[in-house]
Amino acid sequence: MAKVKVGIIGCGSIGTSAHIPSYMANPDCEILYFCDLIYEKAQSQVKKYGCGKAVTDYFEVLNDPEVDCVSVCTHTDNHTRVSIDAMRAGKHVLSEKPAARTYAEALEMQRVQHETGMTLNIGVVNRFRTTPNRVKEIIDAGELGNIYHVYVAFRAHRSIPGIGGDFTTKAVAGGGVLLDWGIHFFDEVMYCLGDPEPKTVTGNAYSVLGVDIPGYVFKSMHSRAPKYDGVYDVDDFVTGYIRTEKAPKVPGPSISFNGAWAQNIGIEEMYIDFIGDKAGIRLNYYGGYTMYSTMNRTLIEIKPDYDEENGFQNEINAFIDCVRTGKKLPSHIDTVIITAKLMQAIYDSSDTNREIVF
């Protein structure tokens, strides 16, 4: 069987650290193009792996009939345009998270996917990691009983990434901590719960600690060094409450959350609590989970030991398989659009100071 031919569009950190090595480790595919606006970035991957062609214009990738699919690893502001162009050129697409800057842009991507019939998957990698899938299996088996509430925490102490740069510029990133970190946590919640529909959303997003870029005090700067003459107009703290339904008029779990790129509390919290009437689970974002229950009228705590698989490798392997077979993955735009709708509602609630009702 012929190998699936791949084009990489965007050779920044997520492309070079996750997508490219995973494609290279898959024997069923071959990278034909490395594309980046900065030619040297693309060329460095050609030299590193000894394959492919370095280009700066992504249409050169899309116009090659040999290319079957592309990974879109650009900044968020280009996800919609590049993905749509790729699908209309007859290419299957894996686009990094978040799907887009706004729900409206994500809906346009979904519309074109339906129009063209090409695959459009979003890089919600946690759907391919071991721990979330173990937790989902437990929930699906009914071992937690009725899950009535979920609490989500993604909080760090003064950890704004690349302040003043693309991460903190709304026109590029679409948002701050909610779109950068929150997408992963909310997508894990939705995946483990079977993707219930949000019914009401109340949220508050704050842009506080990063506004004074030169005065921002930090221990380390994730992703990039500060750009002191740059832009900061995104959220660094977000909180809120969500009601869901599992089926029309059937209430699902409520969800409360606190997220912070930066807070004046020197404690990091990165976990999701699934609270049921039989048992509860704390899913740690960096892997592993703990289950709390009872047995023989005693309290028990279970912390299993297992190997955590490489989620990005699983994601790329699944994408290559779906390009060949047409199989619809859990990361398909039709599923991920629910999370995009949810996050847009959080921003809309904050902007209008009211509850959003669907």
ZALOMAR-231957 format. One record per residue (C-alpha): residue number from 0; chain; z, y, x. Coordinates in Angstrom, 2 decimals. Example, Ala and Ser with C-alpha at 12.3 -4.5 7.8 and 13.67 -1.06 7.14 Angstrom:
REM residues 2
   nr  kette       c3       c2       c1
    0      A     7.80    -4.50    12.30
    1      A     7.14    -1.06    13.67
This chain:
REM residues 358
   nr  kette       c3       c2       c1
    0      A     0.00     0.00     0.00
    1      A    -0.94     3.44     1.34
    2      A     1.83     5.75     2.40
    3      A     2.79     8.71     0.20
    4      A     1.60    11.92     1.89
    5      A     4.16    14.75     1.98
    6      A     4.15    18.48     2.62
    7      A     7.34    20.35     3.58
    8      A     7.37    23.95     2.33
    9      A    10.20    25.79     4.04
   10      A    11.58    24.75     7.43
   11      A    14.99    26.39     7.22
   12      A    18.37    24.67     7.34
   13      A    18.10    22.46     4.23
   14      A    14.59    21.37     5.14
   15      A    15.33    20.52     8.77
   16      A    18.80    19.03     8.26
   17      A    18.21    16.99     5.10
   18      A    14.67    16.66     3.72
   19      A    12.64    16.20     6.89
   20      A    14.92    13.59     8.55
   21      A    15.09    11.66     5.26
   22      A    11.32    11.56     4.87
   23      A    10.97    10.51     8.51
   24      A    13.39     7.63     7.88
   25      A    11.41     6.39     4.87
   26      A     8.68     3.92     5.92
   27      A     6.69     4.48     2.73
   28      A     5.76     8.11     3.37
   29      A     4.17    10.34     5.97
   30      A     4.60    14.10     6.51
   31      A     1.21    15.83     6.81
   32      A     2.38    19.46     6.84
   33      A     5.31    21.58     7.94
   34      A     5.01    25.02     6.34
   35      A     7.09    28.13     6.99
   36      A     6.44    31.88     7.01
   37      A     7.71    31.82    10.59
   38      A     5.16    29.70    12.42
   39      A     7.55    28.79    15.24
   40      A     9.91    27.08    12.78
   41      A     7.13    24.89    11.45
   42      A     5.75    24.16    14.89
   43      A     9.18    23.13    16.16
   44      A     9.21    20.29    13.61
   45      A     5.73    19.14    14.66
   46      A     6.95    18.96    18.25
   47      A    10.22    17.28    17.30
   48      A     8.69    14.49    15.23
   49      A     5.22    14.23    16.75
   50      A     3.42    14.37    13.43
   51      A     1.98    16.77    10.89
   52      A     0.43    20.21    11.13
   53      A     2.26    23.54    11.27
   54      A     1.04    26.19     8.80
   55      A     2.31    29.48     7.36
   56      A     0.37    29.54     4.06
   57      A     1.62    26.98     1.54
   58      A    -1.74    27.01    -0.25
   59      A    -3.15    25.24     2.80
   60      A    -0.79    22.39     1.92
   61      A    -1.60    22.50    -1.80
   62      A    -5.37    22.60    -1.26
   63      A    -5.39    19.38     0.76
   64      A    -6.30    16.52    -1.63
   65      A    -4.55    14.06     0.65
   66      A    -1.11    15.55    -0.09
   67      A     0.67    13.68    -2.90
   68      A     3.92    15.63    -3.09
   69      A     5.90    18.50    -1.62
   70      A     9.50    19.40    -0.93
   71      A    10.19    23.05    -1.77
   72      A    12.92    24.15     0.64
   73      A    12.38    27.91     0.40
   74      A    14.80    30.63    -0.66
   75      A    15.65    30.46    -4.35
   76      A    13.41    33.41    -5.27
   77      A    10.37    31.30    -4.36
   78      A    11.34    28.04    -6.09
   79      A     9.60    28.87    -9.36
   80      A     6.36    30.25    -7.95
   81      A     5.84    27.56    -5.30
   82      A     6.79    24.69    -7.62
   83      A     4.46    25.90   -10.36
   84      A     1.59    26.40    -7.92
   85      A     2.19    22.91    -6.52
   86      A     2.21    21.22    -9.94
   87      A    -0.96    23.06   -10.98
   88      A    -2.54    21.85    -7.74
   89      A    -1.75    18.27    -8.75
   90      A     1.26    17.73    -6.47
   91      A     4.56    16.12    -7.39
   92      A     7.53    18.36    -6.54
   93      A    11.09    18.05    -5.28
   94      A    12.50    21.58    -5.32
   95      A    15.87    22.42    -3.83
   96      A    18.80    23.57    -5.94
   97      A    19.33    25.68    -7.90
   98      A    16.19    25.16    -9.96
   99      A    15.62    28.91   -10.10
  100      A    17.36    32.27   -10.08
  101      A    17.57    32.39   -13.88
  102      A    17.39    30.08   -16.87
  103      A    14.14    31.78   -17.94
  104      A    12.50    30.90   -14.60
  105      A    13.74    27.31   -14.88
  106      A    12.29    27.07   -18.40
  107      A     8.91    28.23   -17.05
  108      A     9.06    25.47   -14.42
  109      A     9.85    22.93   -17.13
  110      A     6.99    24.21   -19.30
  111      A     4.47    23.77   -16.48
  112      A     5.84    20.31   -15.71
  113      A     5.20    19.30   -19.33
  114      A     1.78    20.96   -19.21
  115      A     0.61    19.25   -16.01
  116      A     2.49    15.94   -16.23
  117      A     3.39    16.15   -12.55
  118      A     6.90    15.19   -11.45
  119      A     9.40    18.02   -10.99
  120      A    12.76    16.98    -9.61
  121      A    15.51    19.37    -8.54
  122      A    17.63    18.80    -5.42
  123      A    20.91    18.00    -7.16
  124      A    21.80    15.56    -4.42
  125      A    25.18    14.52    -5.83
  126      A    23.39    12.42    -8.45
  127      A    22.36    10.20    -5.53
  128      A    25.70    10.03    -3.72
  129      A    28.05     7.07    -3.86
  130      A    31.22     8.69    -5.19
  131      A    29.79    10.43    -8.27
  132      A    27.98     7.22    -9.20
  133      A    31.19     5.17    -8.84
  134      A    33.01     7.67   -11.05
  135      A    30.18     7.67   -13.61
  136      A    30.33     3.87   -13.79
  137      A    34.06     4.02   -14.52
  138      A    33.58     6.67   -17.21
  139      A    30.66     4.80   -18.79
  140      A    32.77     1.63   -18.89
  141      A    35.40     3.48   -20.93
  142      A    38.16     3.04   -18.34
  143      A    39.33     6.64   -18.74
  144      A    39.30     6.37   -22.53
  145      A    38.50     9.59   -24.35
  146      A    37.87    12.31   -21.77
  147      A    39.11    15.45   -23.47
  148      A    39.10    17.92   -20.58
  149      A    37.54    18.45   -17.15
  150      A    38.85    20.91   -14.57
  151      A    36.57    22.13   -11.77
  152      A    37.71    23.86    -8.57
  153      A    35.44    25.13    -5.82
  154      A    37.55    27.71    -4.04
  155      A    37.70    28.82    -0.42
  156      A    39.53    31.48     1.58
  157      A    37.14    34.30     2.60
  158      A    34.10    32.10     3.20
  159      A    31.12    34.17     2.04
  160      A    27.96    32.72     3.67
  161      A    25.71    35.05     5.66
  162      A    27.16    38.21     4.13
  163      A    24.57    40.97     3.84
  164      A    21.66    38.50     3.97
  165      A    19.68    36.35     1.54
  166      A    22.74    34.50     0.22
  167      A    24.33    37.74    -1.01
  168      A    21.18    39.47    -2.28
  169      A    20.75    38.82    -6.00
  170      A    16.99    39.44    -5.95
  171      A    16.65    36.53    -3.52
  172      A    19.46    34.13    -4.41
  173      A    19.85    34.89    -8.12
  174      A    23.64    34.82    -7.84
  175      A    26.56    34.09    -5.58
  176      A    29.20    31.39    -5.56
  177      A    28.23    30.10    -9.02
  178      A    24.61    29.39    -8.07
  179      A    25.34    28.37    -4.46
  180      A    28.39    26.11    -4.91
  181      A    28.90    25.91    -8.65
  182      A    25.54    24.23    -9.25
  183      A    26.73    21.15    -7.35
  184      A    30.05    20.92    -9.18
  185      A    28.72    21.56   -12.67
  186      A    25.86    19.16   -12.10
  187      A    28.32    16.46   -11.02
  188      A    30.35    17.07   -14.17
  189      A    27.30    16.90   -16.44
  190      A    25.98    13.80   -14.68
  191      A    29.25    11.88   -14.87
  192      A    29.72    12.82   -18.54
  193      A    26.19    11.82   -19.55
  194      A    24.81    15.38   -19.73
  195      A    26.52    16.71   -22.87
  196      A    25.19    19.92   -24.40
  197      A    27.19    23.13   -23.86
  198      A    28.12    24.71   -27.20
  199      A    30.21    27.75   -26.27
  200      A    30.72    29.43   -22.90
  201      A    33.15    32.13   -21.82
  202      A    32.99    33.33   -18.24
  203      A    33.89    36.10   -15.85
  204      A    32.09    36.65   -12.56
  205      A    33.54    39.06   -10.01
  206      A    31.98    40.79    -7.01
  207      A    35.03    42.02    -5.13
  208      A    35.85    40.99    -1.58
  209      A    32.36    41.15    -0.09
  210      A    31.36    44.58    -1.39
  211      A    32.65    46.34     1.73
  212      A    30.51    44.35     4.18
  213      A    31.76    46.02     7.41
  214      A    35.37    45.67     6.23
  215      A    35.12    42.03     5.19
  216      A    37.56    39.94     7.25
  217      A    36.76    36.26     7.77
  218      A    37.54    33.33    10.06
  219      A    34.01    31.99    10.30
  220      A    30.67    32.75     8.70
  221      A    28.82    29.85     7.12
  222      A    25.03    29.69     7.60
  223      A    24.39    33.05     9.30
  224      A    26.05    35.94    11.08
  225      A    26.95    39.02     9.02
  226      A    24.24    41.59     8.37
  227      A    26.30    44.75     8.23
  228      A    23.49    46.95     6.91
  229      A    22.46    44.39     4.30
  230      A    23.00    43.86     0.57
  231      A    25.97    42.44    -1.33
  232      A    25.47    42.38    -5.12
  233      A    26.46    38.83    -6.12
  234      A    29.59    37.09    -7.42
  235      A    32.26    35.85    -5.00
  236      A    34.67    34.63    -7.71
  237      A    33.95    33.04   -11.09
  238      A    36.11    31.56   -13.81
  239      A    35.65    30.41   -17.38
  240      A    35.85    27.90   -20.20
  241      A    33.17    25.70   -21.80
  242      A    33.05    23.59   -24.95
  243      A    30.53    20.74   -25.12
  244      A    29.25    18.20   -27.62
  245      A    28.18    14.61   -26.95
  246      A    25.98    14.50   -30.05
  247      A    25.35    16.94   -32.89
  248      A    28.72    17.83   -34.41
  249      A    30.54    15.36   -32.10
  250      A    32.89    17.32   -29.77
  251      A    32.70    16.54   -26.08
  252      A    35.17    17.43   -23.32
  253      A    36.14    21.02   -22.71
  254      A    35.62    22.29   -19.15
  255      A    37.57    24.97   -17.31
  256      A    36.78    26.18   -13.82
  257      A    37.65    28.49   -10.93
  258      A    35.21    29.09    -8.11
  259      A    35.45    31.38    -5.10
  260      A    33.43    31.98    -1.97
  261      A    36.30    34.29    -1.10
  262      A    39.81    34.70    -2.39
  263      A    43.07    36.04    -1.00
  264      A    44.64    32.59    -1.21
  265      A    44.46    30.59     2.00
  266      A    43.89    27.22     0.36
  267      A    40.60    25.41    -0.14
  268      A    40.14    23.37    -3.32
  269      A    36.98    21.31    -3.81
  270      A    37.42    18.75    -6.58
  271      A    36.77    17.79   -10.19
  272      A    39.47    16.36   -12.48
  273      A    38.30    14.12   -15.33
  274      A    41.26    13.84   -17.72
  275      A    41.23    11.00   -20.25
  276      A    43.76     9.47   -22.63
  277      A    43.77     6.15   -20.73
  278      A    43.40     7.39   -17.16
  279      A    42.28    10.31   -15.05
  280      A    40.20    10.72   -11.91
  281      A    40.15    13.37    -9.22
  282      A    36.71    13.37    -7.61
  283      A    36.81    15.05    -4.20
  284      A    33.65    16.95    -3.38
  285      A    33.56    15.72     0.21
  286      A    33.72    12.08    -0.91
  287      A    36.19     9.65    -2.38
  288      A    38.20     9.69    -5.57
  289      A    41.66     8.84    -6.84
  290      A    42.31     7.23   -10.22
  291      A    45.62     7.70   -12.05
  292      A    46.70     5.32   -14.84
  293      A    49.43     2.97   -16.02
  294      A    49.99    -0.79   -15.78
  295      A    52.84    -2.86   -17.19
  296      A    54.65     0.34   -18.19
  297      A    54.44     1.73   -14.66
  298      A    52.42     4.55   -13.17
  299      A    49.67     3.50   -10.77
  300      A    47.42     5.34    -8.35
  301      A    44.20     3.78    -7.08
  302      A    42.32     5.18    -4.10
  303      A    39.46     2.79    -3.25
  304      A    37.99     2.45     0.22
  305      A    34.21     2.21     0.49
  306      A    31.31     3.53     2.53
  307      A    29.68     6.76     1.35
  308      A    25.90     6.46     1.52
  309      A    23.65     9.29     2.68
  310      A    22.90    11.13    -0.55
  311      A    19.89    12.99     0.82
  312      A    18.32     9.76     2.03
  313      A    18.89     8.17    -1.39
  314      A    17.40    11.25    -3.06
  315      A    14.25    11.24    -0.91
  316      A    13.83     7.48    -1.29
  317      A    14.08     7.82    -5.08
  318      A    11.58    10.70    -5.07
  319      A     9.00     8.75    -3.08
  320      A     9.48     5.80    -5.44
  321      A     8.98     7.97    -8.53
  322      A     5.82     9.51    -7.03
  323      A     4.45     5.98    -6.82
  324      A     5.76     4.62   -10.11
  325      A     6.20     7.62   -12.41
  326      A     9.84     6.70   -12.98
  327      A    11.90     9.57   -14.42
  328      A    14.92    10.30   -12.22
  329      A    18.32    11.76   -13.19
  330      A    17.28    14.88   -11.25
  331      A    14.23    15.57   -13.45
  332      A    13.88    19.16   -14.68
  333      A    14.42    17.97   -18.28
  334      A    17.98    17.02   -17.33
  335      A    18.84    19.69   -14.79
  336      A    17.73    22.41   -17.22
  337      A    21.03    21.85   -19.09
  338      A    23.01    22.99   -16.03
  339      A    20.70    26.00   -15.60
  340      A    21.36    26.94   -19.23
  341      A    25.10    26.59   -18.68
  342      A    25.23    28.77   -15.57
  343      A    23.06    31.46   -17.16
  344      A    25.48    31.53   -20.09
  345      A    28.42    32.08   -17.72
  346      A    26.67    35.11   -16.21
  347      A    25.61    36.38   -19.65
  348      A    29.17    36.04   -20.96
  349      A    30.50    37.98   -18.00
  350      A    27.86    40.70   -18.30
  351      A    28.40    41.20   -22.04
  352      A    32.16    40.52   -22.12
  353      A    31.79    38.05   -24.98
  354      A    31.59    34.34   -25.70
  355      A    28.11    32.81   -25.71
  356      A    27.51    30.46   -28.64
  357      A    24.47    28.13   -28.68
